[in-house]
Amino acid sequence: MKKDIKNREDKIIRKKILSMILPITIENILQMTTGIISMAMIGRIDPLAVGAIGMSNIIFNMIWAIFKGVATGVSVFVAQAYGANHYVKLKRIASHTLFFSILLVLILQQLLYWNAEILLSIFDPSPELLANGVLYLRIISWGLPFIAVVLIVAGTLQGMGNAKTPMKIALIMNFVNIIFSYILIFGKMGLSPMGLRGAAFSLLIAQFIAALLGLRVLFGKQGVLTSLAGKISLNIDLGEVLSVYRVGLPTSFETIFWEGAAIFMARAILTYGEVAYAAYQLGLQAEAISYMPAAGFGVAATTFIGHSIGSQNREEGKVYLRQLIKWTSILTLFTGGVLIFFPDHIMGLLTKDAEIIGIGAVYLLVMGIVQIPQNINGVLNGALRGAGYTKIPMIVSMLGLWLIRVPLSLAGAFVFKTSLTFIWIALAIDLIFRFTTNLIIFKKKDIYKSKSLIGVE
């Protein structure tokens, strides 16, 4: 009898996980596919443009990371409030954080626009590469307010267990991006080819439409927040917003560490030539075949662990985590295997340049080998964040990047003059270190006894 009850409970939990995982996975695949298609369009025009996009994205993503972290903070607070049925607080947290973040991102966008050339000069690019990067970065900087809205809307909805609506918004955004990229990059429908500029404007248009849809979902007549009890106040509770930022910013810093390290990685790889850097950028896009679908399991871990802590149902949280680790491992066996056994074919979808394909294929092979530890580590990080331990993933990430990845890569490029393969192996060692460290910490820390962050309403 007890076994039958347990089987039914496990089935219900698997169904809930699937309802989160499928939309998030589809959303990530959409983003991955759009990135691959857009990069393939540019890759068929000019490898220099690929490098310009890669450099610009590193700088852009440092600001994007702030609001991605804030969205994680919102998701953690919303998940715990939702689990505890504190809907008034849920509404206040989501709306006030969004309003404050829009004000902040407008300031950051202006700083990025006017300092684009200075920031990109960090990479020590050639004059032509710098000019292309400045052009692209200044255009896409105008999309920062829109992407901040999209991120926080997604964080709010995913914290409530609603992953389908963010998926639909992402579907529309990516579809618009692909269509406009094709039209503007190559000059269709009577327009002149715009190349790199067309790729930037396409992204901007897609983000604008997605932001409008997100605001409608939250604040429309039948919006998610509008339907909850209480009025939406424009008087921002700064203390509550700062609490969200304190929880979310460690995730932001974790991503910023990544992007900061990417600057050093770019300088190291550029010593092997601009073709090598283009291969690296295309390889990153191709690697998304594995880690983007699995990233949804980390988001689901944050949501369900947050729900279990908010509702004080610790055992349910343990079952959720076991299932999440199991299914992310199964998925990664397939996606990681694709990287290991078909790297040349995957790179061939992105470029026709034989040299780029050869360099990128080696990168994909090495990354494919470490996909399982990388993706399981993502689930552990998600669980830690759901319990409010957002600093742990940040610290472990910082140690891996700045004690292993960056030093080994710089030493290989500038001191020992190794082959590029050594750089790829350094990345793999970093990922294995992070997984091992997080696993040890996770086993020692009982996250299920964590106190709720939302207090009593």
N, C-alpha and C positions, 0 to 999 in steps of 0.2 A: 504493500500500500504506500509506504513512505517513498519507495523507489518510483512508483507511478507519479506521485505528486512532484517529486524532484524532476522527473523527465518532463512533466508538463511545464514546470517553472522554467527549466532550461530552454524549452521550446519557445516560451513566451519571450524570454530574454534574447534568444537568437533572432526572433522576429523583430524585436525592437532595434537590435543592433543592425539588422539588415535594412530596416527603414531609414537608419541614419547613414549607413555605409554606402548603399547603392547611390543615393543622390550625390553624396560628397565625392564618391569615386567618379561618377559620371561628370560632375563639375570639374574635377581635377583633370580628367582625361580631355575634356573640352578645352581647358586652358592649355594643357600640354599640346594638344593637336593644333590649336591656333598658333601657339608659339612656334611649333615646327613648320607649319605652313607659311607663316609670315617670314620666318628666318630663311626658309627655302626660296621664297620669292626674292628676297634681298640677296641671298647667296648666289642666285643665278644672274645677278646684275654686277655685283662688285664685292670681292672679299673685304675691301677696305670698309665698306658700309657695315659689314657684319661686325668688324672690330669696333666701329664707332657706336653701334648699338650696345655691344657688350660693355664698353667703358661707361657709357651713359647710364645703362641700367644699374651698374654698381652704385653710382652716386644717387640716382633716383630711388633705389631700393633702401638706402639708408633712412630716408624720410618715410618711405612706404613702411619700413619696419617699425617705426614708432607707432603708427596707427594699426598695424597688424597686431602689435603687442597690446595696444589699448583694446582692440577687438577681442583678444584673448581674455583680458581682464573683465570686460563686459560679459563675455560668455561664462566665465567662472562665477561671477556674482549672480547673473541671471539664472544659471543652472541651479545654484544653491537656493535662490529665492523661489524658483519654480518648484523645486523639490519640497520646500517648506510651505508652499501655497501663499507666499508673501507677495501678492500680485501688485499691490500699491508700490512697494519698494522696487519691484522689478521694473515697473513703468518709469519710475523716477530715475533709476540708475541708467536705463537705456537712453531716455530722452535727454537728460542733462549731460551725459557724457558725449552724446552726439553733437549737441549745440556747442559745447565748449571746444570740442575737437575741430569743428568747422572754423572757429575763430583762430585757433592755433595754426591750422594747416595753411590758412591764407597768408599768414606771416612767413611761414617756412617756404611757401612757393615763391614769394618775391625774393627771398634770400637766395634761393637756388637759381632763379632766372638771371639775376644780375651778377652772380658769381660763377656761372657755368664754366667759363674759360679757365679761371683760376683753379677750380676744383678738378677739372679734367687734366690740367697740366701735371697733376700728381703722377699720372701714368707715364710721363715723359714720352708722349706720342710724337710722331712726325707731324710737321705743320698741316699736311693734308688730312691726316687722321684726326687731329685736334679740331680742325675747322668743321669736319663732318660731325664730330661728337658734340660740339657746341650747338650746331644747328638742331640736331635731334633732341638734345637735352632741354633746350629752351622751349621747344614746342611741347614736349610731353610733360614739362613741369606744370603746365596749366591743367593737367588732369589730376593733380594731387588732391584738390578738394573733392573731386568726384570719387576718386578711389577710396578716400577716407570714409566717405558716406557708405560706399558699397561694403567696405570691410566691417564697419560697426553694425550695419544692418544685418550682415551675415552672422556676426558674432552674437547678436541678440537672438536671432531666430534659431541658430544652432544650439544656443544655451537652453532654449525652450524645447529642444528636441525636434525642431522643424528644419530639416535639411533640404526638403523639396523646393521650397520657395527660393532660397539662394541659388539652387541648381538652375531653376528656370531663368532667373536674372542673368546668371553666368552664360546660359545657353544663348540668350538674346545678345548679350554683350559680345561674345566670341563670334557669333554669326555675323553681326554688324561689322566687327573688326576684319574678318576675312573678306567679306564682300567689298568693303571700302578699300582694303589693302590692294585687292586685285585691280579695282578701278583706278585708284590713284597712283599706285606704284608703276603700273604698266601703261597708264593713259588710255583707258577704255571709255566708251560712250562719248566720244568726241573730245575728251580731255587730253591735255599734253601729259606725257609721262613725268611723274614727280619723284620717282626713286625713293631715296631715304626720307625726304620730306613727306611723301605720300604715306609711308609707313607710320610716321609720327602722327599725322593728322587723323589717320584711320583709327589709331589707338585712342586718341583724344575724343573723337566722336562716339566711339563705343562706350567709353567710360562715362561720358555725359548722359547717355541714354540709360545706362545701368543705374546711375545715381538717382535719376528721376523716378525710375521704377521702384527702387529701394525706399525712397521717401514716401511714395504712394502706398507701398505695402505696410509701412509702419504707421503713417499718419492720415491715410485716406479715410473716407467715410466708414468703410468696413475694415480699417487697418488693424494690425495686430495689437498695437498699443492703444488705439482709439477704443477698441472693444473692451479693454480692461477698465476696472473701476477707477474713478477719480479723474480730475482734469489734468491736462498737461500744463505744468507751470513753466514759464520762461525764466523765472528766477532760479538761476543755477545754484544748487547746493554744492558749493565748492569743496567742502570737506568730503562729501560722498564721492564726488568726481575724482578727487585726489586719491581716495582709497582705491578706486578702480585703477587709476594710473600706477599706484604703488604695486599693485598685484600684476598689472600688465606690462609695465616697463621692463622688468627683467627679461621677458620674452622679446621685447623690442631690442634690448641691448644684446641679447643672444644673436639676433639677426644682424644687428649692426656690426658685431664682432665678425660675423661671416663676411659681410660686405667690406669691412676694413681689411680683413685677411685677403679678400679677393683682389684688393688693390696691389698688395705685395705679390700675390700669385700672378696677377696680370704682368707686373714688371718682370717677374722671373721668367714667365713663359714668353714674353715678347723678346727676351734675349735670344730665343731660338727662331725669331722671325715672325712677321705678321701672318704668314700662312699657318704657323703653329698655333697662334692665338685664335685665328678663325676656326681651326679644327677643334680647339678646346671649347669655344663658344657653341659650336654645333654639337659637340659631344655632350655638353650640359643639357641641351635641348633633347637630345636622343635619350639620355639617361632618365629623363622624366617619365619614360615608358614604364619604369619600375617604381620610382619613389613617389610619383604623383598619385597613382591609384591607391597606394598604401598609406598616403598621408591622411586619408579620411579616417583611418583607424585611430590615429592620434587625436583627432578632433572628437571622435566618438568617445574616447577614453576620458577626455576632459569633461564632456557633457554628462556621461553616466556616472562617473565618480562624483561629480558635483551634485547630481541628483541624489545619490545615495547618502552623501554627507548631509545635504540639506534635509532629507527625510529621516536621517538617523538610522538608515537601513544598511549597516556595514556589510553583512553577508552577501547581500545582493551585489554590492560593489565588487566583491571578490569574484563572484561568478562572471560578471561583465568583463572583468579584466582577463580572466582565463580564456574566455571565448574570443576576445579581441586579439590576444597574442596567437592563439591557435589559427585564426583565419587569416591574419596578416602573414603568418609564416607560409601557409598554403599558397596564398596569392603570389608571394615573392618568389617561391620556387619556380613558378611559371614565368613571371616577368623578368626575374634575374637571369633565368635560363636563356631567354631571348637575347639578352645583352651578351651573354657568354658565347652562344653558338652562332649568332647571326650579326656580329658587329659590323661587318663590311656592308651587308645588305641594308642595315638601318642607316648607316652614314650615307649610303648611295641614294637614299630617298631625299637627303638634304642638299647634296651638292654633286656635281659631276667632276670636280677636281680630284684626280687620283691621289695626289699628295695629301690633300686634306682628309680624304677617306682613310688612307693608310694610318695617319697619325691618330685620327679620331677612333678608329677601330680598336687600337691598343688601349686607349682610355676606357672605352666601353667594356672591354674584356676584364680589365682590372676592377672597375666599379661593379660589374656584374657579380664578381666573386664575393664582394662584401655587402651585397644588398640585404641579406637576411639580418645580420646584426644591425645594419643601419635602420631598417624599417621596424624591427622590434624595439629598438631604442626610441623610435618615435612614439610608440604606444606607451612605453614607460614614462617618457616626458609628458605625454598628454595626461596620464593618470596623476602624476605629481602636480601638474598645474591645476587639475580639477580639485585637488585637495588643498590648493593654496600655496604649494611649495614651488613657486615659479622661479625662485633664485637658484635652486639646485641645477636645473638644466642649463641655466645661464653660466654658472661657474664651471660646470663640466665642459661645456662648449668652449669657454674661454681657455681652459687649460689645454684642451685638444688642439685648438687652433694655434695658440701662441707658444706652446711648448713643443709641439710636434709638427703640425702642418707647415706653418710659415718658416720656422728655422730650417727644417730639412729641405724645403723647396728652395729657399734662398741659398743655402749651402751648396745644393746640387747645381744650381744655375750659375752662381757667381764664384764659388770657391773651387769646387771639384770638377766643374764643367761636364756633368754627367749627361746622359741621354734623357730625353723627355720621359721615358718609361720610369725613371727614378722618381720624377715628380708625381706621376700617377700613383706609384707605390706609397709615397709619403701620405697622399690623401687617404689611401686605404688604411694605413696604420693608425691615422687619426680617428677614423670611424670605428675601428675595432677597440681602440682605447676608450672612446666615449661609451660604447655599449657596455664594456666590461665594468667601467667605473660606475655607471648608472645602475647596473644590475646589482652590484655590491651594496650601494647606498639604498636601493629600493628594498632589498631583503632585510636590511637593518632597521629601516624606518617603517613603522606601522601607520600608513597614511589613513587607514580607515578609522583611526581614533582622533583624527584631526577635528578641531572645532570649526563650526560654521563661520564664515566670514560676515554673514549678514546680520547676526545678532537677533534680537527679538523686535518685531514690529508692533 
